[in-house]
């Protein structure tokens, strides 16, 4: 995907996430692809990279999170995966 388009969608995903719960950082990896690092502020071990592949947000392991047109859905799914679970 075109880098400016990927950047736009990753920025919009970052904006959908609760900023009090998550810290986000956009990075450019060696291939030139942009990735969004999302880290839980209270549990830094809960961190993941999200990228744009074709028309989807994708986890670092390649599983689709949601279409790039569904920022809110992607944010909900990311929030669920990176949530602190109280016991």
N, C-alpha and C positions, 0 to 999 in steps of 0.2 A: 504494500500500500504506500502511496505517496506520503513522505515524511510530514509535510504540513497537515495533511488530513489526519494521519495517525496522532500527531501532536494535539490537534483540536479535540479529538475524541477522548484521548487519555486525560487531557485537561478537564474536559467536561465530566468524566468519571470521577476524577479527584474532587471536583466541586460537589458532587453528589454525596460523597462520603462525609460522615460526621467528623469534623475537624478536631473536636475535643477528644475523640476516640482514636483517630488514625492520623499518622503523619505520612505524607506522600512526597515522593521525590522522583522527578523525571530524569532518566539517564539515557545516554546513547551508548549502546554496546558496540563492540568491535566491528560488527557487520554493518553498522550505520543505522540499525533499527532502534527505535525508541522503546523504552520500557518504563512502566510506572512501578516504583517500589512502594508498597503499602505496608506500614508497620503499625501494630497496635501500640499505643503510647504507654499502656500500663503493663504490657507483656511483650517486650521487644523481640522475643523468640517467635512471636506470631507475626511473621513477615512473609510477603510473597511478591513476586514480580508478575505484572500483567502486561501483555503486549497486544497489538492489533495485528491480526492475520486475516487477509482478505476483508470480509465484512463482519468480523467477530472480535470480541474481547476474548483472549485466550490466557489460561494459566501457564506458568513456566513449563509445566510438564505436557502441554499441548492440548489439554481438554478445553473445549469451548465453554465460556462463562455465559455469554449472551451476545446477541447481535449488537453491533456498534450503534444502532439506532435506539437501543434500549438502555440508556445510561442508568436510570433508576433501578431497573431489574439487575443489572450488573453490580451496582453498588450494594443492593440487598444481599446478593449472593456472596460477594466478597466479605461483607460485614458478618455474615453467618459463619464463614470459614475461619475468619480471623478473630472471632469473638472469644473473650475470656469466659469460661464456663465455671460458675461458682458451684461448689459442692456443699 
